[in-house]
Every structure is written in structure tokens, then in C-alpha cells.
Amino acid sequence: MLMKGKMEAEVVEAELVLPSYLSFKRVQMYEKYPKGQARGRHWKHLKQIIQAENYQNYPPDEPNYANIESPPSMHPCKRICDITGFEAPYHDPRTNLRYANAEVFKIIRSLPNEYVQRYLSLRNAAIVLK
């Protein structure tokens, strides 16, 4: 007990000053954002962006966010796997379905013909058999 009193007296005499913010402690919201300060980032609405951009000064045929009409893309469209929706570098010559990997290829080969036709019709590439 005597040792504890001696230790406390030494600490008081040394006048240790602890920092008000310790990096390992969680910061309270009222400390991080004092009254009157903004809390984080404020997002603008689309109407505010359009008004700030002055789109009425642009030529009417130039595509922008306010004008939905734009020329067709010059890049080729991406080929998408008919089963998974991933990018498909391969296509099956027998069924004409696109696939992403060998596992999907096995599934495609095991599909009945009516299912293959349904997948092709989703892509508007259906073959009409007579």
C-alpha cells in the first residue's frame, strides 16, 4: 500500500500530460464533427448538376447527360456467355451458344435442343428448324 501511494505521488510530480486523442481509441462523432460543421461529403442531385453545367449552351446534336440521343458505338459489342453472363471468348459451333469456360461447355452440350433454342431466342439469334 505504501508503494502505491509513492507511485501516485511520482506521477503527480512528473506532471504527465496525456494527449486528448489516442490513436487506438474510437473517435466520437461529436469530437470529429463539432457543431456547425458539415458531416462528410454532400452529394449533388442530378437537377443541381444539370443546372450547374449549363447544357442549354451546348449544341443540340452533341451527346451529353441531358441529351439521350447519341451516335452508335464504334466498338464491337462484348460477347456474353448465354448461361453465366460472364464475358465469353468461345462459342459452340454445334449449338451456336456462347460460353465462358469448360464447365459451361459441358452444361451446354448436355442441354436438350428446345432449351438451346430458348437461349438463342433470348439473344435474338434463334434458328427456326422446319
A tleap script that builds the chain and sets N, CA, C and O, in Angstrom:
source leaprc.protein.ff14SB
mol = sequence {
  NMET LEU MET LYS GLY LYS MET GLU ALA GLU
  VAL VAL GLU ALA GLU LEU VAL LEU PRO SER
  TYR LEU SER PHE LYS ARG VAL GLN MET TYR
  GLU LYS TYR PRO LYS GLY GLN ALA ARG GLY
  ARG HIE TRP LYS HIE LEU LYS GLN ILE ILE
  GLN ALA GLU ASN TYR GLN ASN TYR PRO PRO
  ASP GLU PRO ASN TYR ALA ASN ILE GLU SER
  PRO PRO SER MET HIE PRO CYS LYS ARG ILE
  CYS ASP ILE THR GLY PHE GLU ALA PRO TYR
  HIE ASP PRO ARG THR ASN LEU ARG TYR ALA
  ASN ALA GLU VAL PHE LYS ILE ILE ARG SER
  LEU PRO ASN GLU TYR VAL GLN ARG TYR LEU
  SER LEU ARG ASN ALA ALA ILE VAL LEU CLYS
}
set mol.1.N position { 0.832 -1.193 0.000 }
set mol.1.CA position { 0.000 0.000 0.000 }
set mol.1.C position { 0.870 1.249 0.000 }
set mol.1.O position { 0.559 2.236 -0.666 }
set mol.2.N position { 1.950 1.196 0.744 }
set mol.2.CA position { 2.859 2.321 0.805 }
set mol.2.C position { 3.499 2.567 -0.561 }
set mol.2.O position { 3.723 3.712 -0.952 }
set mol.3.N position { 3.789 1.489 -1.278 }
set mol.3.CA position { 4.401 1.592 -2.604 }
set mol.3.C position { 3.446 2.259 -3.583 }
set mol.3.O position { 3.882 3.049 -4.420 }
set mol.4.N position { 2.177 1.964 -3.498 }
set mol.4.CA position { 1.189 2.540 -4.418 }
set mol.4.C position { 1.082 4.051 -4.223 }
set mol.4.O position { 1.025 4.791 -5.205 }
set mol.5.N position { 1.054 4.519 -2.989 }
set mol.5.CA position { 0.989 5.946 -2.703 }
set mol.5.C position { 2.215 6.680 -3.210 }
set mol.5.O position { 2.116 7.815 -3.675 }
set mol.6.N position { 3.377 6.034 -3.122 }
set mol.6.CA position { 4.610 6.630 -3.596 }
set mol.6.C position { 4.592 6.776 -5.114 }
set mol.6.O position { 5.053 7.784 -5.650 }
set mol.7.N position { 4.050 5.747 -5.818 }
set mol.7.CA position { 3.986 5.774 -7.279 }
set mol.7.C position { 3.062 6.893 -7.757 }
set mol.7.O position { 3.377 7.606 -8.709 }
set mol.8.N position { 1.923 7.036 -7.088 }
set mol.8.CA position { 0.976 8.084 -7.491 }
set mol.8.C position { 1.580 9.469 -7.283 }
set mol.8.O position { 1.372 10.366 -8.101 }
set mol.9.N position { 2.302 9.641 -6.230 }
set mol.9.CA position { 2.932 10.931 -5.956 }
set mol.9.C position { 3.975 11.257 -7.015 }
set mol.9.O position { 4.106 12.411 -7.423 }
set mol.10.N position { 4.714 10.255 -7.460 }
set mol.10.CA position { 5.713 10.488 -8.509 }
set mol.10.C position { 5.048 10.903 -9.818 }
set mol.10.O position { 5.559 11.766 -10.532 }
set mol.11.N position { 3.903 10.282 -10.135 }
set mol.11.CA position { 3.191 10.614 -11.365 }
set mol.11.C position { 2.674 12.041 -11.297 }
set mol.11.O position { 2.754 12.773 -12.284 }
set mol.12.N position { 2.150 12.445 -10.162 }
set mol.12.CA position { 1.640 13.798 -9.994 }
set mol.12.C position { 2.780 14.804 -10.081 }
set mol.12.O position { 2.627 15.860 -10.696 }
set mol.13.N position { 3.919 14.491 -9.472 }
set mol.13.CA position { 5.059 15.392 -9.509 }
set mol.13.C position { 5.616 15.530 -10.929 }
set mol.13.O position { 6.059 16.614 -11.309 }
set mol.14.N position { 5.602 14.448 -11.720 }
set mol.14.CA position { 6.142 14.487 -13.082 }
set mol.14.C position { 5.242 15.282 -14.012 }
set mol.14.O position { 5.675 15.711 -15.082 }
set mol.15.N position { 3.996 15.479 -13.612 }
set mol.15.CA position { 3.011 16.223 -14.391 }
set mol.15.C position { 2.919 15.709 -15.839 }
set mol.15.O position { 3.084 16.460 -16.800 }
set mol.16.N position { 2.650 14.404 -15.952 }
set mol.16.CA position { 2.491 13.797 -17.274 }
set mol.16.C position { 1.256 14.353 -17.950 }
set mol.16.O position { 0.186 14.436 -17.347 }
set mol.17.N position { 1.411 14.725 -19.189 }
set mol.17.CA position { 0.276 15.244 -19.948 }
set mol.17.C position { -0.072 14.217 -21.016 }
set mol.17.O position { 0.736 13.919 -21.897 }
set mol.18.N position { -1.268 13.689 -20.927 }
set mol.18.CA position { -1.729 12.724 -21.926 }
set mol.18.C position { -2.371 13.471 -23.092 }
set mol.18.O position { -3.052 14.474 -22.876 }
set mol.19.N position { -2.169 13.005 -24.308 }
set mol.19.CA position { -2.833 13.658 -25.446 }
set mol.19.C position { -4.339 13.474 -25.360 }
set mol.19.O position { -4.822 12.476 -24.824 }
set mol.20.N position { -5.078 14.442 -25.891 }
set mol.20.CA position { -6.545 14.368 -25.813 }
set mol.20.C position { -7.099 13.304 -26.757 }
set mol.20.O position { -8.219 12.829 -26.566 }
set mol.21.N position { -6.323 12.926 -27.775 }
set mol.21.CA position { -6.788 11.932 -28.731 }
set mol.21.C position { -5.763 10.812 -28.800 }
set mol.21.O position { -4.602 11.058 -29.126 }
set mol.22.N position { -6.167 9.608 -28.503 }
set mol.22.CA position { -5.292 8.443 -28.602 }
set mol.22.C position { -5.679 7.685 -29.865 }
set mol.22.O position { -6.859 7.431 -30.108 }
set mol.23.N position { -4.690 7.328 -30.660 }
set mol.23.CA position { -4.964 6.756 -31.975 }
set mol.23.C position { -5.691 5.416 -31.906 }
set mol.23.O position { -6.359 5.032 -32.866 }
set mol.24.N position { -5.573 4.704 -30.801 }
set mol.24.CA position { -6.214 3.391 -30.713 }
set mol.24.C position { -7.655 3.464 -30.214 }
set mol.24.O position { -8.353 2.450 -30.211 }
set mol.25.N position { -8.113 4.641 -29.794 }
set mol.25.CA position { -9.478 4.794 -29.311 }
set mol.25.C position { -10.398 5.230 -30.444 }
set mol.25.O position { -9.975 5.910 -31.379 }
set mol.26.N position { -11.661 4.829 -30.345 }
set mol.26.CA position { -12.643 5.244 -31.339 }
set mol.26.C position { -13.000 6.713 -31.123 }
set mol.26.O position { -13.186 7.159 -29.991 }
set mol.27.N position { -13.092 7.447 -32.215 }
set mol.27.CA position { -13.414 8.865 -32.135 }
set mol.27.C position { -14.930 9.011 -32.148 }
set mol.27.O position { -15.605 8.441 -33.005 }
set mol.28.N position { -15.459 9.766 -31.209 }
set mol.28.CA position { -16.895 10.002 -31.168 }
set mol.28.C position { -17.281 10.999 -32.249 }
set mol.28.O position { -16.469 11.832 -32.652 }
set mol.29.N position { -18.514 10.915 -32.715 }
set mol.29.CA position { -18.966 11.795 -33.791 }
set mol.29.C position { -18.930 13.264 -33.382 }
set mol.29.O position { -18.590 14.122 -34.196 }
set mol.30.N position { -19.275 13.563 -32.134 }
set mol.30.CA position { -19.295 14.966 -31.713 }
set mol.30.C position { -17.879 15.533 -31.625 }
set mol.30.O position { -17.694 16.744 -31.741 }
set mol.31.N position { -16.864 14.660 -31.418 }
set mol.31.CA position { -15.477 15.138 -31.408 }
set mol.31.C position { -14.967 15.340 -32.832 }
set mol.31.O position { -14.221 16.278 -33.112 }
set mol.32.N position { -15.381 14.447 -33.720 }
set mol.32.CA position { -14.908 14.522 -35.097 }
set mol.32.C position { -15.542 15.689 -35.835 }
set mol.32.O position { -14.867 16.388 -36.591 }
set mol.33.N position { -16.843 15.906 -35.620 }
set mol.33.CA position { -17.568 16.991 -36.276 }
set mol.33.C position { -18.198 17.886 -35.217 }
set mol.33.O position { -19.313 17.615 -34.773 }
set mol.34.N position { -17.510 18.943 -34.803 }
set mol.34.CA position { -18.124 19.863 -33.829 }
set mol.34.C position { -19.374 20.518 -34.424 }
set mol.34.O position { -19.590 20.486 -35.635 }
set mol.35.N position { -20.194 21.115 -33.547 }
set mol.35.CA position { -21.456 21.712 -34.014 }
set mol.35.C position { -21.206 22.733 -35.106 }
set mol.35.O position { -20.266 23.524 -35.028 }
set mol.36.N position { -22.050 22.713 -36.118 }
set mol.36.CA position { -21.953 23.669 -37.201 }
set mol.36.C position { -21.082 23.204 -38.354 }
set mol.36.O position { -21.072 23.840 -39.407 }
set mol.37.N position { -20.346 22.100 -38.181 }
set mol.37.CA position { -19.509 21.599 -39.270 }
set mol.37.C position { -20.273 20.568 -40.080 }
set mol.37.O position { -21.145 19.873 -39.559 }
set mol.38.N position { -19.934 20.473 -41.368 }
set mol.38.CA position { -20.588 19.505 -42.240 }
set mol.38.C position { -20.167 18.096 -41.862 }
set mol.38.O position { -19.027 17.869 -41.456 }
set mol.39.N position { -21.080 17.159 -41.995 }
set mol.39.CA position { -20.785 15.764 -41.690 }
set mol.39.C position { -20.491 15.010 -42.977 }
set mol.39.O position { -21.403 14.455 -43.589 }
set mol.40.N position { -19.253 14.984 -43.386 }
set mol.40.CA position { -18.864 14.195 -44.544 }
set mol.40.C position { -19.180 14.893 -45.849 }
set mol.40.O position { -19.314 16.116 -45.904 }
set mol.41.N position { -19.296 14.101 -46.892 }
set mol.41.CA position { -19.479 14.611 -48.241 }
set mol.41.C position { -20.961 14.811 -48.552 }
set mol.41.O position { -21.793 13.962 -48.233 }
set mol.42.N position { -21.274 15.929 -49.168 }
set mol.42.CA position { -22.642 16.190 -49.608 }
set mol.42.C position { -22.719 15.916 -51.090 }
set mol.42.O position { -21.896 16.406 -51.863 }
set mol.43.N position { -23.710 15.129 -51.491 }
set mol.43.CA position { -23.873 14.759 -52.891 }
set mol.43.C position { -24.853 15.700 -53.561 }
set mol.43.O position { -25.843 16.120 -52.962 }
set mol.44.N position { -24.564 16.029 -54.816 }
set mol.44.CA position { -25.480 16.863 -55.585 }
set mol.44.C position { -26.480 15.980 -56.306 }
set mol.44.O position { -26.157 14.876 -56.745 }
set mol.45.N position { -27.696 16.484 -56.420 }
set mol.45.CA position { -28.718 15.779 -57.178 }
set mol.45.C position { -28.517 16.061 -58.662 }
set mol.45.O position { -27.809 16.997 -59.036 }
set mol.46.N position { -29.147 15.240 -59.507 }
set mol.46.CA position { -28.996 15.377 -60.950 }
set mol.46.C position { -29.460 16.748 -61.429 }
set mol.46.O position { -28.832 17.345 -62.303 }
set mol.47.N position { -30.551 17.248 -60.864 }
set mol.47.CA position { -31.049 18.581 -61.263 }
set mol.47.C position { -30.006 19.659 -60.963 }
set mol.47.O position { -29.827 20.579 -61.761 }
set mol.48.N position { -29.317 19.559 -59.827 }
set mol.48.CA position { -28.296 20.541 -59.484 }
set mol.48.C position { -27.116 20.459 -60.451 }
set mol.48.O position { -26.555 21.486 -60.831 }
set mol.49.N position { -26.741 19.256 -60.845 }
set mol.49.CA position { -25.629 19.089 -61.779 }
set mol.49.C position { -25.994 19.667 -63.138 }
set mol.49.O position { -25.184 20.363 -63.751 }
set mol.50.N position { -27.201 19.389 -63.614 }
set mol.50.CA position { -27.640 19.881 -64.932 }
set mol.50.C position { -27.688 21.401 -64.937 }
set mol.50.O position { -27.273 22.026 -65.912 }
set mol.51.N position { -28.184 22.001 -63.871 }
set mol.51.CA position { -28.244 23.462 -63.809 }
set mol.51.C position { -26.841 24.062 -63.773 }
set mol.51.O position { -26.604 25.113 -64.370 }
set mol.52.N position { -25.917 23.413 -63.087 }
set mol.52.CA position { -24.561 23.938 -62.973 }
set mol.52.C position { -23.777 23.806 -64.278 }
set mol.52.O position { -22.877 24.604 -64.541 }
set mol.53.N position { -24.108 22.812 -65.093 }
set mol.53.CA position { -23.357 22.560 -66.321 }
set mol.53.C position { -23.767 23.460 -67.483 }
set mol.53.O position { -23.031 23.552 -68.465 }
set mol.54.N position { -24.907 24.119 -67.403 }
set mol.54.CA position { -25.403 24.986 -68.482 }
set mol.54.C position { -25.474 24.232 -69.813 }
set mol.54.O position { -24.853 24.631 -70.798 }
set mol.55.N position { -26.231 23.149 -69.825 }
set mol.55.CA position { -26.348 22.326 -71.025 }
set mol.55.C position { -27.062 23.045 -72.170 }
set mol.55.O position { -26.927 22.653 -73.329 }
set mol.56.N position { -27.818 24.090 -71.851 }
set mol.56.CA position { -28.513 24.818 -72.923 }
set mol.56.C position { -27.525 25.544 -73.836 }
set mol.56.O position { -27.893 25.916 -74.950 }
set mol.57.N position { -26.283 25.757 -73.397 }
set mol.57.CA position { -25.284 26.426 -74.221 }
set mol.57.C position { -24.596 25.471 -75.201 }
set mol.57.O position { -23.928 25.920 -76.133 }
set mol.58.N position { -24.753 24.161 -74.999 }
set mol.58.CA position { -24.132 23.181 -75.888 }
set mol.58.C position { -24.958 23.036 -77.164 }
set mol.58.O position { -26.164 23.283 -77.143 }
set mol.59.N position { -24.327 22.635 -78.286 }
set mol.59.CA position { -25.105 22.377 -79.495 }
set mol.59.C position { -26.058 21.194 -79.274 }
set mol.59.O position { -25.718 20.266 -78.540 }
set mol.60.N position { -27.236 21.210 -79.892 }
set mol.60.CA position { -28.238 20.167 -79.615 }
set mol.60.C position { -27.835 18.783 -80.112 }
set mol.60.O position { -28.322 17.784 -79.581 }
set mol.61.N position { -26.954 18.693 -81.122 }
set mol.61.CA position { -26.593 17.377 -81.647 }
set mol.61.C position { -25.416 16.738 -80.903 }
set mol.61.O position { -25.063 15.597 -81.201 }
set mol.62.N position { -24.801 17.435 -79.947 }
set mol.62.CA position { -23.685 16.879 -79.180 }
set mol.62.C position { -24.225 16.065 -78.007 }
set mol.62.O position { -25.029 16.581 -77.231 }
set mol.63.N position { -23.799 14.788 -77.854 }
set mol.63.CA position { -24.329 13.968 -76.754 }
set mol.63.C position { -23.804 14.439 -75.399 }
set mol.63.O position { -22.631 14.789 -75.267 }
set mol.64.N position { -24.680 14.445 -74.397 }
set mol.64.CA position { -24.305 14.786 -73.028 }
set mol.64.C position { -25.288 14.112 -72.083 }
set mol.64.O position { -26.107 13.304 -72.521 }
set mol.65.N position { -25.222 14.427 -70.798 }
set mol.65.CA position { -26.080 13.753 -69.830 }
set mol.65.C position { -27.551 14.142 -69.972 }
set mol.65.O position { -28.432 13.357 -69.620 }
set mol.66.N position { -27.821 15.321 -70.473 }
set mol.66.CA position { -29.200 15.764 -70.607 }
set mol.66.C position { -29.806 15.281 -71.923 }
set mol.66.O position { -31.029 15.221 -72.046 }
set mol.67.N position { -28.980 14.938 -72.903 }
set mol.67.CA position { -29.448 14.518 -74.210 }
set mol.67.C position { -29.185 13.022 -74.352 }
set mol.67.O position { -28.035 12.584 -74.348 }
set mol.68.N position { -30.243 12.251 -74.475 }
set mol.68.CA position { -30.089 10.804 -74.513 }
set mol.68.C position { -29.690 10.303 -75.897 }
set mol.68.O position { -29.184 9.188 -76.024 }
set mol.69.N position { -29.903 11.092 -76.917 }
set mol.69.CA position { -29.605 10.667 -78.276 }
set mol.69.C position { -28.106 10.784 -78.537 }
set mol.69.O position { -27.517 11.847 -78.344 }
set mol.70.N position { -27.499 9.695 -78.972 }
set mol.70.CA position { -26.075 9.687 -79.283 }
set mol.70.C position { -25.842 8.737 -80.453 }
set mol.70.O position { -26.659 7.849 -80.694 }
set mol.71.N position { -24.760 8.908 -81.170 }
set mol.71.CA position { -24.499 8.031 -82.307 }
set mol.71.C position { -24.172 6.614 -81.840 }
set mol.71.O position { -23.800 6.419 -80.682 }
set mol.72.N position { -24.304 5.629 -82.716 }
set mol.72.CA position { -23.975 4.254 -82.317 }
set mol.72.C position { -22.487 4.109 -82.002 }
set mol.72.O position { -21.655 4.852 -82.522 }
set mol.73.N position { -22.174 3.163 -81.163 }
set mol.73.CA position { -20.789 2.946 -80.749 }
set mol.73.C position { -19.968 2.388 -81.904 }
set mol.73.O position { -20.460 1.609 -82.720 }
set mol.74.N position { -18.713 2.803 -81.954 }
set mol.74.CA position { -17.806 2.309 -82.985 }
set mol.74.C position { -17.109 1.013 -82.542 }
set mol.74.O position { -16.491 0.333 -83.361 }
set mol.75.N position { -17.204 0.677 -81.271 }
set mol.75.CA position { -16.581 -0.536 -80.751 }
set mol.75.C position { -17.513 -1.727 -80.954 }
set mol.75.O position { -18.732 -1.562 -80.889 }
set mol.76.N position { -16.975 -2.916 -81.196 }
set mol.76.CA position { -17.846 -4.095 -81.309 }
set mol.76.C position { -18.442 -4.433 -79.948 }
set mol.76.O position { -17.828 -4.184 -78.911 }
set mol.77.N position { -19.642 -5.002 -79.962 }
set mol.77.CA position { -20.296 -5.323 -78.693 }
set mol.77.C position { -19.587 -6.508 -78.042 }
set mol.77.O position { -19.009 -7.352 -78.727 }
set mol.78.N position { -19.637 -6.560 -76.727 }
set mol.78.CA position { -18.999 -7.644 -75.998 }
set mol.78.C position { -19.822 -8.914 -76.159 }
set mol.78.O position { -21.052 -8.875 -76.188 }
set mol.79.N position { -19.133 -10.028 -76.263 }
set mol.79.CA position { -19.808 -11.325 -76.336 }
set mol.79.C position { -19.987 -11.827 -74.905 }
set mol.79.O position { -19.024 -11.926 -74.145 }
set mol.80.N position { -21.210 -12.135 -74.557 }
set mol.80.CA position { -21.557 -12.542 -73.201 }
set mol.80.C position { -21.979 -14.007 -73.208 }
set mol.80.O position { -22.671 -14.459 -74.120 }
set mol.81.N position { -21.559 -14.740 -72.190 }
set mol.81.CA position { -21.934 -16.149 -72.050 }
set mol.81.C position { -23.445 -16.247 -71.872 }
set mol.81.O position { -24.035 -15.532 -71.062 }
set mol.82.N position { -24.067 -17.149 -72.646 }
set mol.82.CA position { -25.523 -17.303 -72.585 }
set mol.82.C position { -25.994 -17.937 -71.282 }
set mol.82.O position { -27.152 -17.765 -70.902 }
set mol.83.N position { -25.133 -18.657 -70.598 }
set mol.83.CA position { -25.528 -19.341 -69.364 }
set mol.83.C position { -25.188 -18.514 -68.133 }
set mol.83.O position { -26.050 -18.292 -67.283 }
set mol.84.N position { -23.933 -18.053 -68.021 }
set mol.84.CA position { -23.482 -17.405 -66.787 }
set mol.84.C position { -23.557 -15.880 -66.818 }
set mol.84.O position { -23.703 -15.256 -65.767 }
set mol.85.N position { -23.459 -15.267 -68.001 }
set mol.85.CA position { -23.450 -13.816 -68.086 }
set mol.85.C position { -22.060 -13.215 -68.051 }
set mol.85.O position { -21.916 -11.994 -68.126 }
set mol.86.N position { -21.020 -14.055 -67.938 }
set mol.86.CA position { -19.647 -13.562 -67.985 }
set mol.86.C position { -19.241 -13.302 -69.429 }
set mol.86.O position { -19.948 -13.683 -70.362 }
set mol.87.N position { -18.093 -12.648 -69.604 }
set mol.87.CA position { -17.583 -12.427 -70.953 }
set mol.87.C position { -17.186 -13.778 -71.546 }
set mol.87.O position { -16.521 -14.584 -70.895 }
set mol.88.N position { -17.607 -14.015 -72.799 }
set mol.88.CA position { -17.436 -15.335 -73.404 }
set mol.88.C position { -16.484 -15.280 -74.590 }
set mol.88.O position { -16.838 -14.751 -75.645 }
set mol.89.N position { -15.287 -15.818 -74.429 }
set mol.89.CA position { -14.361 -15.843 -75.560 }
set mol.89.C position { -14.644 -16.976 -76.553 }
set mol.89.O position { -14.074 -16.983 -77.644 }
set mol.90.N position { -15.522 -17.944 -76.197 }
set mol.90.CA position { -15.763 -19.110 -77.045 }
set mol.90.C position { -17.217 -19.207 -77.458 }
set mol.90.O position { -18.095 -18.631 -76.815 }
set mol.91.N position { -17.470 -19.948 -78.550 }
set mol.91.CA position { -18.843 -20.305 -78.903 }
set mol.91.C position { -18.867 -21.724 -79.434 }
set mol.91.O position { -17.929 -22.165 -80.099 }
set mol.92.N position { -19.929 -22.427 -79.143 }
set mol.92.CA position { -20.088 -23.820 -79.547 }
set mol.92.C position { -20.593 -23.852 -80.981 }
set mol.92.O position { -21.666 -23.313 -81.251 }
set mol.93.N position { -19.863 -24.463 -81.916 }
set mol.93.CA position { -20.319 -24.464 -83.310 }
set mol.93.C position { -21.570 -25.313 -83.535 }
set mol.93.O position { -22.313 -25.062 -84.483 }
set mol.94.N position { -21.818 -26.307 -82.689 }
set mol.94.CA position { -22.985 -27.169 -82.878 }
set mol.94.C position { -24.278 -26.471 -82.440 }
set mol.94.O position { -25.288 -26.527 -83.141 }
set mol.95.N position { -24.237 -25.816 -81.276 }
set mol.95.CA position { -25.449 -25.165 -80.763 }
set mol.95.C position { -25.457 -23.667 -81.016 }
set mol.95.O position { -26.506 -23.029 -80.928 }
set mol.96.N position { -24.304 -23.102 -81.327 }
set mol.96.CA position { -24.146 -21.662 -81.560 }
set mol.96.C position { -24.308 -20.832 -80.276 }
set mol.96.O position { -24.502 -19.618 -80.343 }
set mol.97.N position { -24.230 -21.482 -79.119 }
set mol.97.CA position { -24.277 -20.761 -77.848 }
set mol.97.C position { -22.879 -20.300 -77.467 }
set mol.97.O position { -21.891 -20.959 -77.787 }
set mol.98.N position { -22.802 -19.171 -76.787 }
set mol.98.CA position { -21.526 -18.655 -76.299 }
set mol.98.C position { -21.299 -19.163 -74.880 }
set mol.98.O position { -22.240 -19.295 -74.097 }
set mol.99.N position { -20.029 -19.446 -74.556 }
set mol.99.CA position { -19.721 -19.932 -73.215 }
set mol.99.C position { -18.397 -19.364 -72.727 }
set mol.99.O position { -17.560 -18.931 -73.519 }
set mol.100.N position { -18.223 -19.373 -71.398 }
set mol.100.CA position { -17.071 -18.724 -70.773 }
set mol.100.C position { -15.951 -19.703 -70.433 }
set mol.100.O position { -14.779 -19.331 -70.496 }
set mol.101.N position { -16.279 -20.944 -70.075 }
set mol.101.CA position { -15.235 -21.895 -69.686 }
set mol.101.C position { -15.684 -23.326 -69.970 }
set mol.101.O position { -16.778 -23.544 -70.491 }
set mol.102.N position { -14.842 -24.299 -69.629 }
set mol.102.CA position { -15.100 -25.698 -69.946 }
set mol.102.C position { -16.298 -26.261 -69.184 }
set mol.102.O position { -17.023 -27.106 -69.710 }
set mol.103.N position { -16.512 -25.802 -67.948 }
set mol.103.CA position { -17.653 -26.295 -67.170 }
set mol.103.C position { -18.969 -25.922 -67.848 }
set mol.103.O position { -19.890 -26.736 -67.920 }
set mol.104.N position { -19.050 -24.695 -68.341 }
set mol.104.CA position { -20.264 -24.235 -69.020 }
set mol.104.C position { -20.433 -24.994 -70.336 }
set mol.104.O position { -21.554 -25.294 -70.747 }
set mol.105.N position { -19.307 -25.302 -70.996 }
set mol.105.CA position { -19.373 -26.056 -72.251 }
set mol.105.C position { -20.008 -27.422 -72.024 }
set mol.105.O position { -20.809 -27.875 -72.842 }
set mol.106.N position { -19.658 -28.085 -70.920 }
set mol.106.CA position { -20.256 -29.384 -70.595 }
set mol.106.C position { -21.762 -29.246 -70.391 }
set mol.106.O position { -22.537 -30.099 -70.824 }
set mol.107.N position { -22.168 -28.163 -69.727 }
set mol.107.CA position { -23.600 -27.937 -69.492 }
set mol.107.C position { -24.317 -27.706 -70.814 }
set mol.107.O position { -25.410 -28.228 -71.032 }
set mol.108.N position { -23.698 -26.922 -71.698 }
set mol.108.CA position { -24.316 -26.604 -72.992 }
set mol.108.C position { -24.513 -27.867 -73.815 }
set mol.108.O position { -25.563 -28.051 -74.431 }
set mol.109.N position { -23.506 -28.743 -73.828 }
set mol.109.CA position { -23.607 -29.971 -74.611 }
set mol.109.C position { -24.657 -30.927 -74.048 }
set mol.109.O position { -25.182 -31.763 -74.782 }
set mol.110.N position { -24.970 -30.817 -72.762 }
set mol.110.CA position { -25.965 -31.711 -72.165 }
set mol.110.C position { -27.394 -31.149 -72.263 }
set mol.110.O position { -28.345 -31.835 -71.889 }
set mol.111.N position { -27.557 -29.926 -72.754 }
set mol.111.CA position { -28.886 -29.321 -72.853 }
set mol.111.C position { -29.691 -29.938 -73.991 }
set mol.111.O position { -29.140 -30.249 -75.047 }
set mol.112.N position { -30.989 -30.116 -73.779 }
set mol.112.CA position { -31.839 -30.559 -74.896 }
set mol.112.C position { -31.993 -29.440 -75.931 }
set mol.112.O position { -31.770 -28.269 -75.626 }
set mol.113.N position { -32.371 -29.807 -77.137 }
set mol.113.CA position { -32.445 -28.864 -78.243 }
set mol.113.C position { -33.447 -27.737 -77.983 }
set mol.113.O position { -33.210 -26.602 -78.395 }
set mol.114.N position { -34.547 -28.027 -77.315 }
set mol.114.CA position { -35.545 -26.972 -77.054 }
set mol.114.C position { -34.985 -25.902 -76.117 }
set mol.114.O position { -35.297 -24.722 -76.274 }
set mol.115.N position { -34.161 -26.301 -75.143 }
set mol.115.CA position { -33.542 -25.317 -74.254 }
set mol.115.C position { -32.528 -24.459 -75.003 }
set mol.115.O position { -32.432 -23.254 -74.770 }
set mol.116.N position { -31.776 -25.084 -75.899 }
set mol.116.CA position { -30.814 -24.346 -76.716 }
set mol.116.C position { -31.541 -23.289 -77.535 }
set mol.116.O position { -31.074 -22.155 -77.639 }
set mol.117.N position { -32.681 -23.652 -78.116 }
set mol.117.CA position { -33.460 -22.701 -78.916 }
set mol.117.C position { -33.976 -21.550 -78.051 }
set mol.117.O position { -34.037 -20.406 -78.502 }
set mol.118.N position { -34.342 -21.857 -76.821 }
set mol.118.CA position { -34.821 -20.793 -75.918 }
set mol.118.C position { -33.690 -19.812 -75.583 }
set mol.118.O position { -33.898 -18.599 -75.574 }
set mol.119.N position { -32.490 -20.347 -75.309 }
set mol.119.CA position { -31.347 -19.467 -75.029 }
set mol.119.C position { -31.024 -18.590 -76.238 }
set mol.119.O position { -30.739 -17.402 -76.091 }
set mol.120.N position { -31.071 -19.179 -77.427 }
set mol.120.CA position { -30.793 -18.414 -78.642 }
set mol.120.C position { -31.867 -17.357 -78.890 }
set mol.120.O position { -31.562 -16.261 -79.361 }
set mol.121.N position { -33.110 -17.676 -78.577 }
set mol.121.CA position { -34.184 -16.692 -78.785 }
set mol.121.C position { -34.049 -15.510 -77.825 }
set mol.121.O position { -34.438 -14.392 -78.162 }
set mol.122.N position { -33.499 -15.750 -76.632 }
set mol.122.CA position { -33.250 -14.640 -75.705 }
set mol.122.C position { -32.265 -13.650 -76.290 }
set mol.122.O position { -32.344 -12.450 -76.028 }
set mol.123.N position { -31.326 -14.162 -77.093 }
set mol.123.CA position { -30.303 -13.329 -77.700 }
set mol.123.C position { -30.710 -12.871 -79.099 }
set mol.123.O position { -29.924 -12.209 -79.776 }
set mol.124.N position { -31.901 -13.204 -79.538 }
set mol.124.CA position { -32.404 -12.907 -80.887 }
set mol.124.C position { -31.526 -13.545 -81.958 }
set mol.124.O position { -31.279 -12.949 -83.007 }
set mol.125.N position { -31.058 -14.757 -81.687 }
set mol.125.CA position { -30.249 -15.489 -82.645 }
set mol.125.C position { -30.832 -16.872 -82.889 }
set mol.125.O position { -30.113 -17.805 -83.249 }
set mol.126.N position { -32.135 -16.997 -82.690 }
set mol.126.CA position { -32.785 -18.317 -82.777 }
set mol.126.C position { -32.794 -18.821 -84.220 }
set mol.126.O position { -32.981 -18.053 -85.164 }
set mol.127.N position { -32.588 -20.122 -84.364 }
set mol.127.CA position { -32.643 -20.768 -85.674 }
set mol.127.C position { -33.978 -21.503 -85.761 }
set mol.127.O position { -34.301 -22.329 -84.907 }
set mol.128.N position { -34.733 -21.196 -86.783 }
set mol.128.CA position { -36.026 -21.837 -86.955 }
set mol.128.C position { -35.824 -23.114 -87.761 }
set mol.128.O position { -35.413 -23.083 -88.921 }
set mol.129.N position { -36.128 -24.245 -87.109 }
set mol.129.CA position { -35.985 -25.540 -87.780 }
set mol.129.C position { -37.329 -25.966 -88.345 }
set mol.129.O position { -38.361 -25.837 -87.687 }
set mol.130.N position { -37.308 -26.484 -89.589 }
set mol.130.CA position { -38.564 -26.941 -90.218 }
set mol.130.C position { -38.587 -28.419 -90.361 }
set mol.130.O position { -39.561 -28.976 -90.867 }
savepdb mol mol.pdb
quit
